[in-house]
Amino acid sequence: MSERQLQLKALLEVSKMSRNKSNYGSSVTLEDWSGSFPWDSQADDTRFNVFGITSYRSNQREIINTVMSGKDVLVIMAAGGGKSLCYQLPAVLCNGIALVVSPLLSLIQDQVMGLAALGIPAYMLTSTTNKEVEKFIYRALDKGEGELKILYVTPEKISKSKRFMSKLEKCHHAGRLSLVAVDEAHCCSQWGHDFRPDYKNLGILKIQFPSVPMIALTATATSKVQMDLIEILHIPKCVKFVSTVNRPNLFYKVYEKSPVGKVVIDEIANFISESYPNNESGIVYCFSRRECEQVAKELCDRGISAEHYHADMDIIAREKIHMRWSQGKSQVIVGTVAFGMGINKPDVRFVIHHSLSKSMETYYQESGRAGRDGLSSECVLYYRPGDVPRQSSMVFYENCGLQNLYDIVRYCQSKRSCRRGAFFQHFGEALQDCNGMCDNCASSIELKEIDATNHTKIVVSVLRDLKLNDQRATLLQLVDKFKAKWKGLGYSNKDVDLKREEIEQLIVQLILDHVLKEEFQHTAAYSTNAYVTLGPLWKPALQGNRPVKLEIAVESSQDRGGGGRLSKGAKRSWMSDLEAKLDELRRELSSSSGNGGISIFPHAVLSSEQISLLSCQKPTTEAELEKVIGKVKTEKYGGRIIELMRSDVTDARAGNGADASKRNKKDKDVVFVESSSEE
């Protein structure tokens, strides 16, 4: 009876997977947050003249109005949607200090430097903060001394520092705590893809400061995670804003990963050097810290400027690497998942996954670090079925760990379904047109469907025999045993011989379809082995009552022609000569020598959008420039920008004059020979 129940449960799960998940949108509220508010004109002035942002993006204005009205807010907004402005702008407008809780030092450092470049007094209180700055921050909290508008802390500071919480209480009692922002809020939930224990304690902030508005922000949260973090943070009456997960400028693709490590590195290096020869920034994600170091070294050996980044490194060394990459001094940063959460470098042109990610949420977050400036970028995942046990043995103990992993495995195994559609389905959003921005939609590759019913019967029979003898097999061992039995049985030609990687693909497909399942055993070496065993639906498969089809590409995914990859011209056509000069200027101005002794990131000087506007409008006076980049940046960098613009205009005129002169000379040099009618 119990076996039958398992079968029914598995069939129910398969049925659920075939249906779209229920859609969930933003909370319905009676108030119109896009209406007129008393702070509109001040907000518009600050947005443009201080932050240098020409217009609000989707939902930003409504979110800012809700926070300014003293409401708690939950924001689900895709990477690159402009989450940080939703709390930074209210922080500048309101009297007092805004507290921002953020999970990673690299993220905090990025935000603080960017705000400092805009003249906004923002500080961070972390393990790396020096004593003088720490004293200044505590005085500002305790007595209101000094200028402090935005204070960044890690969640550990909330849960483990009694001194900090005491000072924060005094700040609140004096009426100087303006708002609380919880960034990367999905970390609160154990159902989320990046749960962090210290985030669970952040509910204390709402309990101790109930009148202070709280804004919780994340790029990804399923409906279950949303409900969980609302409960954890004690914001049951929050106004919820859910934006689309769609990133229309990102091209998603999955490449077949060679089992030979050197070949994979060769392919990645060739992809970067051929597609991005102008030092365009990128990220490569790896499975482990050791792999991360090895991949970085091997990319360097192949002429790619790459550095590794992971949690085991010295914190100062990590910061230096992060800074070099952010300033464009190195092209590629090779990291584990610890790198990049919330990193605000907008001009990342490619994100490559050397290894399988652990969930759709994780992959969406990591790949979403590409193209935050809205320009075309690529997200590439190198996948082989043999990588599945590596990840499954790490996530099986997590809440829904295997289910989440199998969702991203389905994404990788699919050779027909739209990649973007998989994100819509996973996050419960209505489908939108991909517009050919994924390999499956853009590809004209020929696929053939193989009847793998007999292959499946052999796989299941091998596992049944092992079980009867109280034995087990890993994925790779099962492939070997299958090949031996297939050869011994001498099947007819109508049953296609499968390559090793295709057998692996079949076995993983059978795991996803509940014919097989994975089991795990800890070893004495503090590691975990993943074994493939019989699943709930093994009997129908063994009897041949469950037809199994396997899709095989006629050619490899790397040979998909123009459809599987953005053209080189499309990638680089965005940067004109003038834009290249402006890009070089912002790099120079972002260095310590060009920015009053403080190093900041180039995009904090001029965003890609501002470079594009400057190239189109070509302002040559301060008044004209101010209309494009705002007052603060004009006062700080206007002289150098105007000098460049005027020089470009002069060069263009000189070039036009030279062209006209050449044309005139050519006209003068032409000799017309008249001939008689007789001739």
HUBEL-V547370 format. One record per pair of residues at least 24 apart in sequence whose C-alpha atoms are under 6 Angstrom apart, sorted by the first residue. I is the first residue (numbers start at 1). J is the second residue. Records with the same first field share a line. If there is no record, write none. Layout:
# HUBEL-V547370
I=J ; J
This chain:
# HUBEL-V547370
6=536
7=536 ; 537
20=425
21=428
22=428
23=428 ; 429
25=242
26=240 ; 241 ; 242
27=240
33=62
34=62
48=630
49=630 ; 631 ; 632
50=632
52=629 ; 630
60=86
70=213
71=213
72=213 ; 214 ; 215 ; 238
73=215 ; 238 ; 239 ; 240
74=215 ; 216 ; 240
75=217 ; 241
76=218 ; 219 ; 242
77=219 ; 243
78=219 ; 245
79=219 ; 368
80=372
96=176 ; 177 ; 178
97=149 ; 150 ; 176 ; 177 ; 178
98=150 ; 178 ; 179 ; 180
99=151 ; 180
100=152 ; 180 ; 181 ; 182
101=152 ; 153 ; 154 ; 155 ; 182
102=154 ; 183
103=154
107=342 ; 343
113=600
114=604
121=148 ; 149
122=149 ; 150 ; 151
123=151
124=151 ; 152 ; 153
125=153
141=167 ; 171
142=167 ; 170 ; 171
155=198 ; 199
156=198
179=212 ; 213 ; 214
180=214
181=214 ; 215 ; 216
182=216
183=217
184=217 ; 218
185=216 ; 217 ; 218
188=229
189=228 ; 229
191=225
192=225
203=232 ; 233 ; 234
222=427
249=376
250=376 ; 377 ; 378
251=378 ; 379 ; 437 ; 438
252=379 ; 438
253=380 ; 438 ; 439
254=380 ; 381 ; 382
255=382 ; 557
256=382 ; 383
257=382 ; 383 ; 384
275=568
279=331
281=331 ; 332 ; 348 ; 349
282=332 ; 348 ; 349 ; 350 ; 351
283=332 ; 333 ; 334 ; 351
284=334 ; 351 ; 352 ; 353
285=334 ; 335 ; 336 ; 353 ; 354
286=336 ; 354 ; 355
287=355
292=334 ; 335
296=334
305=330 ; 331
306=332 ; 333
307=333 ; 334
308=333 ; 334 ; 335
309=335
310=335 ; 336
327=601 ; 602
346=372 ; 373
347=371 ; 373
349=377
350=377 ; 378 ; 379
351=379
352=379 ; 380 ; 381
353=381
354=382
358=405
359=404 ; 405 ; 408
360=408
385=504 ; 505
389=530
393=528 ; 530
416=440
439=564
442=563
443=563 ; 564
445=560
446=554
447=552 ; 553 ; 554
448=551 ; 552
449=550 ; 551
450=549 ; 550
451=549
452=548 ; 549
453=547 ; 548
457=542
473=531
474=531 ; 532
620=645 ; 646
